[in-house]
Amino acid sequence: MSEHKVTALVTGASAGLGAEFCRQLAPLCDVIIGVARRREKLEVLASELAGSVEMHCLEADLSAVEGVAATLEAIRQKGPVDYLINNAGFGTVGHFDQLPINGHREMLNLHIDACITLCRAAIPFMRELGGGQIINVSSLGVFVPGGGMAVYGATKAFLNYYSQALQAELAGSGIEVQALCPGFTHTEFHNSMLVDGFDHTQIPDQMWMNAEAVVAASLAAMGNGQVLVVPGEYNLGVAKTSLQKQVDDL
Ligand SMILES: NC(=O)c1ccc[n+]([C@@H]2O[C@H](COP(=O)([O-])OP(=O)(O)OC[C@H]3O[C@@H](n4cnc5c(N)ncnc54)[C@H](OP(=O)(O)O)[C@@H]3O)[C@@H](O)[C@H]2O)c1
């Protein structure tokens, strides 16, 4: 029997938090499978990490069944995976009824359907391995519901509940589930929103973090039993204040 290689699967590995997860997981892994639509960006990252990890680049659109199927096949061929990072995502700004329904559905497919499908495929093998780490990238926005991102926030709320419930079901299995809830992070995420009128100047400076710090906080929380992880003291304060207000309003 061949020796098990410690393996991570990172979705949305071509940019931002996903690329940073690959960088910070590289010292912990033998193999990383990076998934995204832009193959050329994955290949640049694979070259950067070539000295420390064997990175496989999978060009796939995870909002489409074909892309999810190709990712399942990559797990079958290169897995089982010890780390599953469900990170691929995008945001839109605008009122629910003024945005196209196809965009809402694409978001549900990517943020929810792809995530649960990959978890469903990975968990039985993690059980056999006696452990594993699942990180579902959610958002601080879940704690601060408001207009303009109704479907986006709802998909991330799904990930928080799902991660908490899954962790309860997996107690004692050695598998840990985290819902990472970053606040505003300097990545490509807001590029498309700028076109839609997203105003950076409305966001207090203290809320912004860089991807390196967000991923470091996520990985540092592994093993401490915490499911919901809000990186950054300021953002944690924002989440707690908003949750307290929601409790007071009940
Ligand atoms: N940045 C923030 O302020 C912030 C705050 C809270 C939560 N988040 C969450 O953090 C996660 C990562 O976002 P980011 O900030 O790193 O943004 P980003 O720099 O725009 O990166 C998004 C990644 O997702 C991939 N992706 C998007 N659609 C995809 C699709 N259909 N199929 C496969 N891959 C796809 C992109 O790759 P390709 O374009 O190459 O496919 C890219 O690698 C997202 O889930 C986002 O909701 C971000």
The ligand as a Tripos MOL2 file, in Angstrom:
@<TRIPOS>MOLECULE
LIG
   48    52     1     0     0
SMALL
NO_CHARGES

@<TRIPOS>ATOM
      1 N1        -12.3940   39.8530    0.6360 N.am      1 LIG1
      2 C1        -13.3250   40.0760    1.5300 C.2       1 LIG1
      3 O1        -13.5040   41.2150    2.0000 O.2       1 LIG1
      4 C2        -14.1780   38.9210    2.0430 C.ar      1 LIG1
      5 C3        -14.9240   39.1510    3.1970 C.ar      1 LIG1
      6 C4        -15.7140   38.1010    3.6860 C.ar      1 LIG1
      7 C5        -15.7170   36.8760    3.0440 C.ar      1 LIG1
      8 N2        -14.9750   36.7120    1.9060 N.ar      1 LIG1
      9 C6        -15.0420   35.3880    1.2570 C.3       1 LIG1
     10 O2        -13.7330   34.9200    1.0250 O.3       1 LIG1
     11 C7        -13.7490   33.9680   -0.0480 C.3       1 LIG1
     12 C8        -12.5680   34.2380   -0.9520 C.3       1 LIG1
     13 O3        -12.7300   35.5080   -1.5330 O.3       1 LIG1
     14 P1        -11.4980   36.5070   -1.7640 P.3       1 LIG1
     15 O4        -11.7070   37.6750   -0.8820 O.co2     1 LIG1
     16 O5        -10.2250   35.7890   -1.7210 O.co2     1 LIG1
     17 O6        -11.8610   36.9850   -3.2480 O.3       1 LIG1
     18 P2        -11.0690   36.8930   -4.6220 P.3       1 LIG1
     19 O7         -9.7000   37.4530   -4.4750 O.co2     1 LIG1
     20 O8        -11.9820   37.5000   -5.6290 O.co2     1 LIG1
     21 O9        -10.9390   35.3150   -4.8800 O.3       1 LIG1
     22 C9        -12.0700   34.5370   -5.1710 C.3       1 LIG1
     23 C10       -11.6100   33.1810   -5.6410 C.3       1 LIG1
     24 O10       -12.7690   32.3800   -5.9330 O.3       1 LIG1
     25 C11       -12.6250   31.8280   -7.2250 C.3       1 LIG1
     26 N3        -13.9120   31.6420   -7.8640 N.ar      1 LIG1
     27 C12       -14.9080   32.5530   -8.0360 C.ar      1 LIG1
     28 N4        -15.9260   32.0230   -8.7150 N.ar      1 LIG1
     29 C13       -15.5790   30.7260   -8.9810 C.ar      1 LIG1
     30 C14       -16.2040   29.6680   -9.6730 C.ar      1 LIG1
     31 N5        -17.4150   29.8220  -10.2480 N.pl3     1 LIG1
     32 N6        -15.5700   28.4730   -9.7520 N.ar      1 LIG1
     33 C15       -14.3430   28.3170   -9.1910 C.ar      1 LIG1
     34 N7        -13.6980   29.2810   -8.5210 N.ar      1 LIG1
     35 C16       -14.3050   30.4890   -8.4360 C.ar      1 LIG1
     36 C17       -11.7560   32.8390   -7.9790 C.3       1 LIG1
     37 O11       -11.0420   32.1960   -9.0280 O.3       1 LIG1
     38 P3        -11.3440   32.3120  -10.5970 P.3       1 LIG1
     39 O12       -11.8720   33.6850  -10.8610 O.co2     1 LIG1
     40 O13        -9.9990   32.0410  -11.2090 O.co2     1 LIG1
     41 O14       -12.3300   31.2300  -10.8670 O.co2     1 LIG1
     42 C18       -10.7780   33.2540   -6.8860 C.3       1 LIG1
     43 O15        -9.7230   32.3260   -6.8050 O.3       1 LIG1
     44 C19       -15.1180   34.1100   -0.7190 C.3       1 LIG1
     45 O16       -15.9290   33.0110   -0.3650 O.3       1 LIG1
     46 C20       -15.6820   35.3900   -0.1160 C.3       1 LIG1
     47 O17       -17.0990   35.3640   -0.0280 O.3       1 LIG1
     48 C21       -14.1930   37.7000    1.3900 C.ar      1 LIG1
@<TRIPOS>BOND
     1     1     2 1
     2     2     3 2
     3     2     4 1
     4     4     5 ar
     5     4    48 ar
     6     5     6 ar
     7     6     7 ar
     8     7     8 ar
     9     8     9 1
    10     8    48 ar
    11     9    10 1
    12     9    46 1
    13    10    11 1
    14    11    12 1
    15    11    44 1
    16    12    13 1
    17    13    14 1
    18    14    15 2
    19    14    16 1
    20    14    17 1
    21    17    18 1
    22    18    19 2
    23    18    20 1
    24    18    21 1
    25    21    22 1
    26    22    23 1
    27    23    24 1
    28    23    42 1
    29    24    25 1
    30    25    26 1
    31    25    36 1
    32    26    27 ar
    33    26    35 ar
    34    27    28 ar
    35    28    29 ar
    36    29    30 ar
    37    29    35 ar
    38    30    31 1
    39    30    32 ar
    40    32    33 ar
    41    33    34 ar
    42    34    35 ar
    43    36    37 1
    44    36    42 1
    45    37    38 1
    46    38    39 2
    47    38    40 1
    48    38    41 1
    49    42    43 1
    50    44    45 1
    51    44    46 1
    52    46    47 1
@<TRIPOS>SUBSTRUCTURE
     1 LIG1         1 GROUP 0 **** ****
